[in-house]
Amino acid sequence: MKSVNHWINGARVDGDGRTSELFNPATGEVSGSVALASVADVDAAVAAASAAFPGWRDTSLVRRAHVLFRFRELVYAHRDEMAALISAEHGKVHSDALGEVSRGIEVVEFACGIPHLLKGGFSEGVSTQVDSYSIRQPLGVVAGITPFNFPAMVPMWMYPIAIACGNTFVLKPSEKDPSASLLMARLWQEAGLPDGVFNVVQGDKVAVDRLLEHPDVRGVSFVGSTPIARYVYETGSAHGKRVQALGGAKNHMLVLPDADLDLVADSAVSAGFGSAGERCMAISVVLAVEPVADELVRKIAERVEQLTIGPGDDPDSQMGPLVTRAHRDKVASYLDLAVEEGAKVVIDGRETAVRGGGTAAATPGFWLGPTLLDQVPAGSRVHVEEIFGPVLSVVRVESYEEGLELINGSEFGNGTAIFTNDGGAARRFQNEVEVGMIGINVPIPVPMAFYSFGGWKSSLFGDTHMHGTEGVHFYTQGKVVTSRWLDPSHGGVNLGFPTNK
C-alpha cells in the first residue's frame, strides 16, 4: 500500500493527515492513499514558491535553458517508469501512457528555446535621441490544476514554459492518479532546479479554492470539465489572477461520401476508444453524410470486435478500464439512455470480454468495453452531452451543411475533424467550423508544442491557449521602456503632452 504525499521546497511533506484512497482500476482494489492538502499545506507551498521566485527570476536565460535540457533528458530516461505509474492509477495501457509522456516531452523541448522565445523588440530613434524597447518578465508564483486523464502530459503543457519564463510553480494534480507528479518533482531536483521553484500539493476542492484565492498566486492554469473550468475562471479572476481554464468537449468527425471509409473506420476507432475515450480530444460523434452510414458502421464494428481489452500492464491490451467505479457507472448509464432516445446499440461495451476475466460488467474493476451506437438522434442527450468514455455515436446527416450546423450548434468547440478527398470541401470546413482545433483526415488534431492548444466556446475560459507562444505570453507580462541618453542641454521644463519629433 503506497502513500502519496506533497512536495514542498524540495522535500516530501506528509500533510495534516487527511487522505483519500487510491485504486487499481483494473481490479477495483485499493492500492494506497493520497494526502489531501489543507489550507496550511497550500500556504506552505506558495510560501516556498514565493521565497524561491526572486532568485529564479534573476537566473539567466541560458542557465534556465540548461536546467530544462537536463530535465528533458531525465524525463526521457524515466519515461517507462512514469508510464507504469500512470497505468497503475489511471488504467490506460502502457503504450498509451508512454505516448502521453512523449507528447509532454515535446513541450519541454519547446521550452528549452526560452532564450529565443523571450526576445523583445527594439526601435531606435522613435523620437530625437529616444529609443523604445519591449521586454517580457515572469508573473511570480503560478499554479496548475490538472485532470486525471493525462497526469503527465497536461501538467507538462504548463510548468516547463512557466518555469522557463522565470516563474515558480505549484502543481495540484488529480487525486485519482497523483504519483506521476512526485516523479516529476524528483526529476526537476535532479536536473538542478532550485528548491521551491516546483512544488506539488495533492488534494481536492480545499486545495483548489486556496490556490484560487491566495493573494501571492498570480496566475492559474486549469484543464478539466466545463462546469469546473467556469468556476476556476470566475473565482480566480475575481481574486485578480490571470486564468486560462480549458473545459470539456464533444468532438465531431464529419465524414463526406467521397472519404476513404477504411481510413475513416480506423481513425474513428482509434480516436474514439484510445485511453477508453477519456480524452478531451476523443472523437465521440461521427457525422456520416449519407449514403455511407451503413457501410461505415459495418467497418467500425468489424474493427471494434477485434480490439483487446485488458489491464494496462498487459502488453497485449489495447484499451484498459475507466478511472473510477463512479465514472464507469455514469458512462454505462448512457447506453440505456441511448435506447430510450431511439438509438441502436450496435456493440454493447458491457458485454465485451476482458482479458483474464469475463464480460466487462462481470469482471472486478472499472470496466466498460468499446460501445458503438448508430442512428443516434441529433440533439439527443447522448449526442450533445460529454460522456467522456468509450462510447462512439453515429449520427446520420443528409449533407455537409447539416453536419456543419450540428458542429457549430454544440456548446463545445474543442476539436473536430473532416474526412474527405475534396480539397475545396476541406478548405471550406476549416473556414466555416466554429472550433479551435481542426483535423483534415486527422482524427485527433492535437497541435505540436510550438503551436497552441485550446478550444472555443465552453471549451475555453480566458483569452489564452496553452503551450506554444501563447503559453509564453500567459506566463509573462510585458513592459515597454522609453529611454533617452543625451547631453545636459535637455531643453528645460515643458508641461505640454510629449510628442514625437
C-alpha positions as CSV (number, residue, x, y, z in Angstrom):
1,M,0.0,0.0,0.0
2,K,1.7,3.2,-1.2
3,S,1.3,6.6,0.3
4,V,1.5,9.7,-2.0
5,N,2.2,13.0,-0.3
6,H,3.2,16.6,-1.2
7,W,6.4,18.0,-2.4
8,I,7.2,21.4,-0.9
9,N,10.5,23.3,-1.1
10,G,12.5,20.3,-2.4
11,A,11.2,17.6,0.0
12,R,8.3,15.3,0.6
13,V,5.7,16.6,3.1
14,D,3.1,14.4,4.8
15,G,0.4,17.0,5.3
16,D,-2.1,17.1,8.2
17,G,-3.4,13.5,7.9
18,R,-6.5,13.9,5.7
19,T,-6.3,11.3,2.9
20,S,-8.2,9.7,0.0
21,E,-8.0,6.2,-1.3
22,L,-6.2,5.2,-4.5
23,F,-7.4,2.4,-6.6
24,N,-6.2,-0.1,-9.2
25,P,-8.8,0.4,-11.9
26,A,-8.2,-3.0,-13.4
27,T,-9.1,-4.8,-10.2
28,G,-11.1,-2.3,-8.3
29,E,-8.8,-2.9,-5.3
30,V,-7.4,-0.1,-3.0
31,S,-3.7,0.4,-3.9
32,G,-2.8,3.1,-1.4
33,S,-3.7,6.6,-0.2
34,V,-3.0,10.2,-1.2
35,A,-2.7,13.1,1.1
36,L,-5.3,15.9,0.8
37,A,-3.8,19.3,1.3
38,S,-5.2,21.6,4.0
39,V,-5.1,25.4,3.6
40,A,-1.9,25.4,5.7
41,D,-0.3,22.9,3.3
42,V,-1.1,25.1,0.3
43,D,0.1,28.2,2.1
44,A,3.4,26.4,2.8
45,A,3.8,25.5,-0.9
46,V,3.0,29.1,-2.0
47,A,5.4,30.5,0.6
48,A,8.2,28.2,-0.7
49,A,7.5,29.3,-4.3
50,S,7.4,33.0,-3.3
51,A,10.7,32.7,-1.5
52,A,12.3,31.0,-4.5
53,F,11.0,33.4,-7.1
54,P,13.5,36.3,-6.8
55,G,16.5,34.0,-7.3
56,W,14.9,32.0,-10.1
57,R,13.7,35.2,-11.8
58,D,17.2,36.6,-11.8
59,T,18.7,33.4,-13.1
60,S,20.0,33.9,-16.6
61,L,18.0,32.6,-19.6
62,V,20.9,30.4,-20.6
63,R,21.1,28.8,-17.1
64,R,17.3,28.2,-17.1
65,A,17.7,26.5,-20.5
66,H,20.4,24.3,-19.2
67,V,18.1,23.1,-16.4
68,L,15.3,22.5,-19.0
69,F,17.7,20.4,-21.2
70,R,18.7,18.3,-18.2
71,F,15.1,17.8,-17.2
72,R,14.2,16.7,-20.7
73,E,16.9,14.1,-20.7
74,L,15.8,12.8,-17.2
75,V,12.1,12.5,-18.2
76,Y,13.1,10.7,-21.4
77,A,15.3,8.3,-19.4
78,H,12.4,7.6,-16.9
79,R,9.6,7.6,-19.4
80,D,8.8,3.9,-18.8
81,E,8.7,4.4,-15.1
82,M,6.3,7.3,-15.5
83,A,4.1,5.4,-17.9
84,A,3.9,2.5,-15.4
85,L,2.7,4.8,-12.7
86,I,0.1,6.2,-15.0
87,S,-1.1,2.8,-16.0
88,A,-1.4,1.6,-12.4
89,E,-3.5,4.5,-11.3
90,H,-5.4,5.7,-14.4
91,G,-5.8,2.3,-16.1
92,K,-4.7,3.3,-19.6
93,V,-2.4,0.8,-21.4
94,H,1.3,1.2,-21.1
95,S,1.8,2.2,-24.8
96,D,-0.8,5.0,-24.4
97,A,0.7,6.2,-21.2
98,L,4.1,6.3,-22.9
99,G,2.6,8.3,-25.7
100,E,1.4,11.0,-23.4
101,V,4.8,11.2,-21.7
102,S,6.3,11.7,-25.2
103,R,3.9,14.5,-26.1
104,G,4.7,16.2,-22.8
105,I,8.4,16.0,-23.6
106,E,7.8,17.9,-26.8
107,V,6.6,20.9,-24.7
108,V,9.8,20.6,-22.5
109,E,11.8,20.7,-25.8
110,F,9.9,23.8,-26.9
111,A,10.6,25.5,-23.5
112,C,14.3,24.7,-24.0
113,G,14.3,27.5,-26.5
114,I,13.3,30.1,-24.0
115,P,16.3,32.5,-24.8
116,H,14.8,32.9,-28.2
117,L,11.2,32.9,-27.1
118,L,11.7,35.8,-24.6
119,K,13.4,38.1,-27.1
120,G,11.8,41.6,-27.1
121,G,11.7,44.3,-29.7
122,F,13.9,47.4,-30.1
123,S,13.2,50.6,-32.0
124,E,16.0,53.1,-32.3
125,G,15.2,56.8,-32.6
126,V,11.5,56.8,-32.1
127,S,11.9,60.5,-31.3
128,T,15.0,62.7,-31.1
129,Q,17.6,60.7,-29.2
130,V,14.8,58.5,-27.8
131,D,14.7,54.7,-28.1
132,S,11.9,52.3,-27.2
133,Y,12.0,48.6,-26.5
134,S,9.8,45.9,-25.1
135,I,10.6,43.1,-22.6
136,R,8.6,40.3,-21.0
137,Q,9.0,39.3,-17.4
138,P,7.7,36.5,-15.3
139,L,4.5,36.9,-13.2
140,G,5.7,35.3,-10.0
141,V,4.1,32.3,-8.4
142,V,1.7,30.5,-10.8
143,A,-0.4,27.3,-10.2
144,G,-1.6,24.4,-12.4
145,I,-4.7,22.4,-11.6
146,T,-4.7,19.3,-13.8
147,P,-7.1,16.4,-14.6
148,F,-6.9,12.7,-14.1
149,N,-6.9,11.7,-17.8
150,F,-3.4,13.0,-18.6
151,P,-1.4,13.1,-15.3
152,A,1.9,13.6,-17.1
153,M,1.1,15.4,-20.4
154,V,-1.3,18.1,-19.2
155,P,1.0,19.4,-16.3
156,M,3.8,19.4,-18.9
157,W,1.8,21.8,-21.0
158,M,2.1,24.2,-18.1
159,Y,5.1,24.0,-15.8
160,P,8.0,23.7,-18.4
161,I,7.0,27.0,-20.0
162,A,6.1,28.7,-16.7
163,I,9.5,27.8,-15.1
164,A,11.5,28.5,-18.2
165,C,10.0,32.0,-18.2
166,G,11.2,32.6,-14.7
167,N,8.1,31.8,-12.6
168,T,7.8,29.4,-9.7
169,F,5.1,26.8,-9.8
170,V,2.6,25.0,-7.6
171,L,1.0,21.9,-9.1
172,K,-2.3,20.5,-7.9
173,P,-2.7,17.2,-9.8
174,S,-5.8,15.0,-9.7
175,E,-6.1,13.0,-6.6
176,K,-7.1,10.0,-8.7
177,D,-3.6,9.4,-10.2
178,P,-1.1,11.6,-8.3
179,S,2.1,9.5,-8.3
180,A,3.5,10.9,-11.6
181,S,3.6,14.4,-10.0
182,L,6.2,13.3,-7.4
183,L,8.4,11.6,-10.0
184,M,8.3,14.9,-11.9
185,A,9.4,16.8,-8.8
186,R,12.3,14.4,-8.2
187,L,13.5,14.7,-11.7
188,W,13.3,18.5,-11.5
189,Q,15.5,18.4,-8.4
190,E,18.0,16.0,-10.2
191,A,18.1,18.5,-13.1
192,G,19.3,21.2,-10.8
193,L,16.2,23.2,-10.3
194,P,16.4,25.2,-7.1
195,D,14.2,24.0,-4.2
196,G,10.9,25.8,-4.1
197,V,10.7,26.6,-7.8
198,F,8.5,23.5,-8.4
199,N,6.1,22.3,-5.7
200,V,3.2,19.8,-5.6
201,V,0.2,19.8,-3.3
202,Q,-2.1,16.8,-3.6
203,G,-5.7,17.5,-2.8
204,D,-9.3,18.2,-3.6
205,K,-11.5,21.3,-3.6
206,V,-9.9,22.7,-0.4
207,A,-6.5,23.0,-2.3
208,V,-8.1,24.3,-5.4
209,D,-10.0,27.0,-3.6
210,R,-7.0,28.1,-1.6
211,L,-4.9,28.4,-4.8
212,L,-7.6,30.5,-6.5
213,E,-7.9,32.8,-3.5
214,H,-4.3,33.0,-2.4
215,P,-3.0,36.6,-2.8
216,D,0.5,35.5,-3.8
217,V,-0.6,33.3,-6.7
218,R,-0.5,35.5,-9.8
219,G,-1.8,33.1,-12.5
220,V,-3.7,29.8,-12.7
221,S,-3.9,27.2,-15.5
222,F,-6.6,24.6,-15.4
223,V,-7.8,21.7,-17.5
224,G,-11.0,19.8,-16.6
225,S,-14.8,19.7,-17.1
226,T,-16.6,22.8,-18.3
227,P,-18.5,23.5,-15.1
228,I,-15.3,23.4,-13.0
229,A,-13.4,25.4,-15.7
230,R,-16.1,28.1,-15.5
231,Y,-15.8,28.1,-11.7
232,V,-12.0,28.3,-11.8
233,Y,-12.1,31.1,-14.3
234,E,-14.7,33.2,-12.4
235,T,-13.2,32.6,-8.9
236,G,-9.6,33.2,-10.0
237,S,-10.4,36.3,-12.0
238,A,-12.5,37.7,-9.1
239,H,-9.3,37.4,-7.0
240,G,-7.3,39.3,-9.5
241,K,-5.5,36.4,-11.2
242,R,-4.7,35.7,-14.8
243,V,-6.6,32.5,-15.6
244,Q,-6.6,30.1,-18.5
245,A,-9.2,27.3,-18.0
246,L,-9.8,24.6,-20.5
247,G,-13.1,22.8,-20.3
248,G,-15.0,19.9,-21.8
249,A,-15.6,18.8,-25.3
250,K,-17.9,16.9,-27.7
251,N,-15.8,16.4,-30.7
252,H,-17.5,15.5,-34.1
253,M,-16.0,13.8,-37.1
254,L,-17.7,14.8,-40.3
255,V,-17.5,12.1,-43.0
256,L,-18.3,13.1,-46.6
257,P,-19.4,10.5,-49.1
258,D,-16.1,10.7,-51.0
259,A,-14.0,9.8,-48.0
260,D,-11.8,6.6,-47.8
261,L,-14.1,4.6,-45.4
262,D,-11.3,2.3,-44.3
263,L,-9.3,5.3,-43.2
264,V,-12.4,6.7,-41.5
265,A,-13.1,3.5,-39.7
266,D,-9.5,3.1,-38.5
267,S,-9.5,6.7,-37.3
268,A,-12.9,6.6,-35.6
269,V,-11.9,3.5,-33.6
270,S,-8.5,4.9,-32.7
271,A,-9.8,8.4,-31.7
272,G,-13.0,7.1,-30.0
273,F,-11.6,4.3,-27.9
274,G,-8.0,5.2,-27.2
275,S,-7.5,5.8,-23.4
276,A,-11.0,4.4,-23.0
277,G,-12.4,7.6,-24.5
278,E,-11.2,9.6,-21.5
279,R,-9.6,12.3,-23.7
280,C,-10.8,15.9,-24.3
281,M,-9.8,15.3,-27.9
282,A,-11.5,12.0,-28.4
283,I,-13.9,11.7,-31.3
284,S,-17.3,10.8,-29.7
285,V,-19.6,11.6,-32.6
286,V,-19.3,10.5,-36.2
287,L,-21.5,12.6,-38.6
288,A,-22.0,10.3,-41.6
289,V,-23.2,12.1,-44.7
290,E,-25.5,9.6,-46.5
291,P,-25.3,7.3,-48.3
292,V,-22.2,6.0,-46.5
293,A,-23.5,5.3,-42.9
294,D,-24.4,1.6,-43.3
295,E,-21.1,0.7,-44.7
296,L,-19.2,2.9,-42.3
297,V,-20.9,1.4,-39.3
298,R,-20.2,-2.1,-40.5
299,K,-16.5,-1.3,-40.9
300,I,-16.2,0.3,-37.5
301,A,-18.0,-2.6,-35.9
302,E,-15.5,-5.1,-37.5
303,R,-12.6,-3.2,-36.1
304,V,-14.1,-2.8,-32.6
305,E,-14.8,-6.6,-32.4
306,Q,-11.0,-7.2,-32.9
307,L,-9.9,-5.0,-30.0
308,T,-8.3,-6.5,-27.0
309,I,-9.5,-5.1,-23.7
310,G,-7.4,-5.8,-20.6
311,P,-5.2,-4.4,-17.8
312,G,-2.8,-1.6,-18.6
313,D,0.2,-3.6,-17.7
314,D,-0.7,-6.4,-20.1
315,P,1.3,-5.7,-23.3
316,D,-1.4,-7.3,-25.4
317,S,-4.1,-4.9,-24.1
318,Q,-5.2,-2.1,-26.5
319,M,-7.7,-0.5,-24.1
320,G,-7.9,-0.5,-20.3
321,P,-10.6,0.2,-17.7
322,L,-12.1,3.6,-16.7
323,V,-10.5,5.5,-13.9
324,T,-13.2,5.0,-11.1
325,R,-16.2,2.9,-10.5
326,A,-18.4,6.0,-10.3
327,H,-17.2,7.3,-13.6
328,R,-17.7,3.8,-15.2
329,D,-21.3,3.7,-13.9
330,K,-22.0,7.1,-15.2
331,V,-20.7,6.3,-18.7
332,A,-22.6,3.0,-18.8
333,S,-25.8,4.8,-17.9
334,Y,-25.7,6.4,-21.3
335,L,-26.2,3.1,-23.0
336,D,-29.7,2.7,-21.5
337,L,-30.4,6.3,-22.2
338,A,-29.4,5.9,-25.9
339,V,-32.1,3.2,-26.3
340,E,-34.7,5.4,-24.6
341,E,-33.8,8.2,-27.0
342,G,-34.2,5.9,-30.1
343,A,-30.6,5.0,-30.9
344,K,-29.5,1.5,-31.9
345,V,-26.8,-0.3,-29.8
346,V,-24.6,-2.0,-32.3
347,I,-21.9,-3.1,-29.8
348,D,-22.6,-3.0,-26.1
349,G,-19.4,-2.5,-24.1
350,R,-20.9,-4.1,-21.0
351,E,-20.7,-7.4,-22.8
352,T,-17.1,-7.0,-24.0
353,A,-14.7,-9.8,-22.9
354,V,-11.9,-8.7,-20.7
355,R,-8.5,-10.4,-20.7
356,G,-8.2,-12.6,-17.6
357,G,-11.9,-12.1,-16.7
358,G,-15.4,-12.4,-18.1
359,T,-17.5,-9.7,-19.6
360,A,-16.8,-6.1,-18.6
361,A,-20.0,-6.0,-16.5
362,A,-19.0,-9.1,-14.6
363,T,-15.2,-8.5,-14.1
364,P,-13.9,-6.8,-11.0
365,G,-12.5,-3.4,-11.8
366,F,-13.9,-0.4,-13.6
367,W,-14.6,-2.0,-17.0
368,L,-16.7,-0.9,-19.9
369,G,-15.7,-2.0,-23.4
370,P,-15.9,0.0,-26.6
371,T,-19.5,0.8,-27.4
372,L,-20.9,1.7,-30.8
373,L,-24.3,3.4,-31.2
374,D,-26.0,4.0,-34.5
375,Q,-28.9,6.2,-35.6
376,V,-28.4,8.5,-32.6
377,P,-30.9,11.3,-32.9
378,A,-29.4,14.7,-33.5
379,G,-29.9,16.9,-30.4
380,S,-30.4,13.9,-28.0
381,R,-28.6,13.9,-24.7
382,V,-26.3,11.1,-25.9
383,H,-25.4,13.2,-28.9
384,V,-24.8,16.6,-27.2
385,E,-23.5,15.7,-23.6
386,E,-19.9,15.0,-22.8
387,I,-19.8,11.3,-21.9
388,F,-16.0,11.0,-21.6
389,G,-15.8,7.3,-22.1
390,P,-15.6,4.6,-24.8
391,V,-18.9,5.4,-26.4
392,L,-18.9,6.3,-30.1
393,S,-22.2,7.7,-31.6
394,V,-23.0,7.7,-35.3
395,V,-25.4,10.5,-36.3
396,R,-26.7,10.3,-39.9
397,V,-27.0,13.5,-41.8
398,E,-28.0,14.3,-45.4
399,S,-25.5,16.9,-46.3
400,Y,-22.3,18.8,-45.4
401,E,-24.4,21.8,-44.4
402,E,-26.4,19.7,-41.9
403,G,-23.3,18.3,-40.4
404,L,-21.7,21.7,-40.1
405,E,-24.8,23.1,-38.4
406,L,-24.7,20.4,-35.8
407,I,-21.0,21.0,-35.0
408,N,-21.4,24.8,-34.8
409,G,-24.6,24.4,-32.7
410,S,-22.7,22.5,-30.0
411,E,-21.9,24.3,-26.8
412,F,-18.4,23.0,-27.0
413,G,-15.7,23.9,-29.6
414,N,-12.6,22.0,-28.7
415,G,-11.6,19.7,-31.6
416,T,-13.2,18.5,-34.8
417,A,-12.3,16.6,-38.0
418,I,-13.4,16.2,-41.5
419,F,-12.7,13.2,-43.7
420,T,-12.8,13.8,-47.4
421,N,-10.8,13.7,-50.6
422,D,-12.2,17.1,-51.8
423,G,-9.7,19.8,-51.0
424,G,-12.3,22.5,-51.6
425,A,-14.7,21.0,-49.1
426,A,-11.9,20.7,-46.6
427,R,-10.9,24.3,-47.0
428,R,-14.4,25.4,-46.7
429,F,-14.8,23.4,-43.5
430,Q,-11.7,24.8,-41.8
431,N,-13.0,28.3,-42.6
432,E,-16.6,27.8,-41.5
433,V,-16.4,25.5,-38.5
434,E,-16.5,27.2,-35.1
435,V,-13.9,25.0,-33.3
436,G,-10.4,25.8,-32.0
437,M,-8.5,22.7,-33.3
438,I,-9.3,21.1,-36.7
439,G,-8.2,17.9,-38.3
440,I,-8.4,17.3,-42.1
441,N,-8.2,13.5,-42.5
442,V,-6.6,13.6,-39.0
443,P,-8.8,12.3,-36.2
444,I,-7.1,13.9,-33.1
445,P,-5.8,17.3,-34.2
446,V,-3.7,18.0,-31.1
447,P,-1.2,20.7,-32.1
448,M,2.5,20.3,-31.8
449,A,4.2,22.1,-28.9
450,F,5.2,25.1,-31.0
451,Y,1.5,25.8,-31.7
452,S,-1.0,26.4,-29.0
453,F,-3.7,24.1,-27.6
454,G,-7.2,25.4,-26.9
455,G,-10.8,25.4,-28.0
456,W,-13.7,27.8,-28.4
457,K,-17.0,28.5,-26.7
458,S,-17.5,26.4,-23.5
459,S,-14.2,24.6,-24.1
460,L,-12.1,27.5,-23.0
461,F,-12.5,30.3,-20.4
462,G,-9.9,33.0,-20.8
463,D,-8.2,34.6,-23.8
464,T,-5.0,32.5,-23.9
465,H,-4.4,28.9,-25.2
466,M,-1.9,26.6,-23.7
467,H,1.8,26.0,-24.7
468,G,3.3,27.4,-27.8
469,T,3.9,31.2,-27.9
470,E,0.5,31.8,-26.3
471,G,1.8,29.9,-23.3
472,V,4.9,32.1,-23.1
473,H,2.7,35.2,-23.2
474,F,0.4,33.8,-20.5
475,Y,3.3,33.2,-18.1
476,T,4.9,36.6,-18.7
477,Q,3.9,40.3,-18.6
478,G,5.1,42.9,-20.9
479,K,7.0,46.2,-20.3
480,V,7.8,48.9,-22.8
481,V,10.7,51.1,-21.9
482,T,11.2,54.5,-23.4
483,S,14.9,55.7,-23.0
484,R,16.8,58.9,-23.7
485,W,20.5,59.5,-23.1
486,L,21.7,62.9,-24.2
487,D,23.8,65.9,-23.3
488,P,22.9,68.2,-20.4
489,S,21.1,70.6,-22.7
490,H,17.7,68.8,-22.4
491,G,15.5,71.8,-23.2
492,G,14.1,72.7,-19.8
493,V,10.6,72.3,-18.4
494,N,7.8,71.7,-20.8
495,L,4.3,71.0,-19.4
496,G,2.8,70.1,-22.8
497,F,1.9,66.5,-23.7
498,P,5.1,64.8,-25.1
499,T,5.1,64.3,-28.8
500,N,7.4,62.6,-31.2
501,K,9.6,65.0,-33.2
